[in-house]
Amino acid sequence: MIRLKLLWMVPALMLPLAAACDDTSTPTGEGATVSFSVAVPAGAGAAASVNSGALFAMVPVTDGVQTLEIETVELVLKEIELEMQDSEDCDDHLEGEDDSCEEFETGPFLLDLPPDATGAVQAFEIPGVPAGTYDEVEFEIHAPESDPGDDEFLLANPGFDGVSIRVTGTFDDGQGGGAQPFVFVSDMSQEQEMDLAPPLLVGDGGAANITLQVDVTGWFIAADGVTLIDPATASTGQPNESVVEENIQNSLDVYEDDDHDGEDDELDS
């Protein structure tokens, strides 16, 4: 099962989001609760390969010569923003500004995603979200550093100073040396803007769930879509760093998942 570590975030969870004062169509009731969950795609059997399109599971990924096995994935995220449909982009949002961006500060928190999970596991809830239609989610992949906003997190997770992503597993380059353990680390810090399609309809006094799906299988695949990348060549400062960072950004998806089964509700209907 997915183990979810939430650190230095409880006080923020108890604070309702400020309503978008300029949007006169937004009801002024008690608002709704929007939960955020995390999921990994289901696996595709016991002999996954790059060409089969296999998803993240406790099975080898191979290009026919090299073999990669992923054991653990840890990802640091912070800051969630929901944007109402037809509103201005949240990029120019300032705290206290009257617009349609609903901002939720999370601290940083650590997602620990072992690859044997099914369904979706709830990460946190946002209470008091104004009723409306939301078509974009923004969040940040974050490399903590020594500043007041990250200090408490780093006390609990000293190994993540300057590290946003850590992956462990084994890699066999096919040259006869066998599978060798690896630890991949990245200092990637990127804001992610992801469309909700169809948009998320939030009713006053109701509840909804958004799932963030992370498909790690494609992280260590070269631009040709076939050849595996040795994770040792992709950590911070290594030659394949930018290729893997782009793969990471392309591996994320968000969608409405009110039944928490890890699947897009639109596809289930």
N, C-alpha and C positions, 0 to 999 in steps of 0.2 A: 504494500500500500504506500501511497505518497505520504511522506512525513513532512509536515509543514512547520517550520520554526518561525514564530513571530516574535520580534524583539523590539522593545522601546516604541510601542505604538498604541498601547491601550488608552492613554489619555486622549489622543487624537481621535480614536474611534468613537468616543462618547460625545463629540461635538457635532451638531448638525451643520450641514452646509448652508451657506447664506443663499437666499433665494435670488433669482435674477430679477432685479427690481424693474428693469425696463421692459420685461416681457409681460404685458398685461393679460395675456392669454393663460398664464400659469395660475392654477388654483392656489388659494392661500390656506389650505387645510393643513393637516398634520404632516403631510409629505409621505414618502414611501421609503422602504428599506431596500437598498440595492446591495447585494452581496457579490463579492468577487471570489471566484474559484480558480483552481489551476488543474490542468489535466495534461497527460501525455497520450498521444495516439496509441491505439491498440496495435500489437505486433502482427507480423504477417507469417508466422510459422517459425520452425526451428532451424531454417537454413536461409536466412535473409541475405539478399545481395543487393548491391546498388541498383542493378538493372531491374529488380523486381519492384522497386518503389516501396520497399518495406519500411515500416515506421518504427519509432523508438521502442525497443523491447529488449529483454535479456537474451539476445541472440547475437551471433557474430554478424558483422557487416563485411563483405569481401568484394574486391574487384577482380577476383580470380587468381591473384598473386598475394596481395597483402590482406590482412585480416585485422579488424578493429572490434574490440569488445568494450562497451561503456558500462561502468559499474555505478558511478554516482555522478550527479550533476548538482551544483549549487549556484544559485543566481541571486544577486542582490538587486532589489528594486526599491524605488521610492516615488512618491507623488503620483496621485491619480487625478485626472481631470476628465469630466464628462462634458461634452459640448452639445447644446441643443441644436436640433435641426434648423438649418437656414440662419444660424448665428454667425458672427464674425469668428475668424480663427482664434483659437486660444493662445497662439504664440505671443500676442501682444497683451495678454491678460495681466493686470496688475492687482495686487491684493487690495480689496476694498472697492475695486472698480465695479460699477453697475453694468454687468453684461450677462451673457448667457453661458458663461463658463463656470461650472461648479467644481471647485478645487478641493481636493482632499489630501492633506499632508500626512504621510504615513511614517515619517522617520526615515531610516532605511530598514528593510527587513529582509530576511534570508529565506529563500525557497530551497528546500532540499528535495530533489526530485529523483528518487531511485527508479530504475526502469521497469519495475514489475507491477506498476499500478494500473488499475482500471477505473473508469468513471472519473468524476471530478471531486476534488476536496476543497471545501470552503476555506479561503484564506482570511477574509475579514468582511465586515459589513459597514455600509455607510448609511446611517439613519437620517431621516429628515430630508431626503432628496425631493425637490419640488417636482410635482407632476408635470409631465411633458414628454416630448419625443426627442431622444438623444441619438445622434448618428456618428459620434466619434469618441474614442477613448484615447487619452494620452497618459503615458507614464515614462519613467526614466530608468534605464539600466545604469546602475550607479556604482562607481568605485569609491568606497569610503576613504576619507583622509582625515588628518588630525585637525579638526575644527569642531566648534561646539555642537554642531548638528550631528556629527558622527561619533563623538567621543564615547558615548555610552554603548553604542553598537560595537565599537572596536574593543572596548573593555571585555565584552562577552565573546568577541570573535577576532582576536589579535591577528590571526592568519589572513584576514581580509583587508589589511591596510593597503590601499591602492589596488585591490583586487575586486572585480565585479563578478567574475565567473570562474568557477573551478570545476574541472572534470577529471575523474580518475578512471582508469581502466587498463587494458593491455593492448599492445600493438605488435603484430608480427609482420615484418617487412618481406617475408617470403624468401629470405636469403639463407635460411638454415639455422638462424640463431634462436628461433622459437619466439613465443610471445613474451614481450618485455613490458613491465609495468610503466605507466606514464602518469604524470600529473600536468594537466594543461591549465594555465592561468591566463586571464585577460584583464587588462585595466580599462576595457571598453566602457565609455560613458556616453550614452546616446539617448536622446529623447525619442520615443516611439509614438507616432501618430497613426492610429488604426481605425478604419471605418467600421461601423456596425451596419451590416447589410443582411437583412433588413434592419432599419433603425429600431432601437429599444424603446418601447412604449411603457412609460412609468405612470401608473395610476395612483391617485391620491389615496393614502392609507394602505396601499398594497405592497407587494414585494416582487422583486425581479432578481435574476442572477446573470452575471456576465462571467464567462469562462475564458481564461487565457490558456491556450493550448501551445505547448512547446514540443516541437519535433526535433530531437537532437541527432537523429540518424544522419541527416544531411550536413551537419556542421563540418565534418572533416572530409569533404569531397571536393576535388579540384574543379576548375572552371569547365572542364570537359564533361562534367556530370557523371563520370565513371570512376576515375582514378582516385584512390584513397590518399589522404594527406596524413603523413606522420604527425601526430599531435605535438611532438617535440619541436617541429619546425613552424608551429603556429602560435606559440605563446607570445607574450609581449616582447617586441623587439626582434622577432624571428621572421624569416622571409615570407612565410605564408600567413602572417598575422592578418593582413587586410582581407585576404580571401575568406578566411574563417569568420571574421567579423561580419562580412557581408552575408555569409550563409546564416549566421545567427539571426540577423535582422529579418531575413527572409523566412525563417523557421517559425515565426510567431504568428498566431492568429487569435482573434477575439470574436465572440459571438454570444447571443442569448442562449442560455442553457438552464431554463427554469426547473427542469427535472433532475439536474445535477448528474446526468449520465455521461458527461464528457463529450457529447455530440451536439452539433448545431441544431437548435430546435427547428429551424427552417427546413433542414434536411430530413428531420424525423417526421415532419407533417405530411 
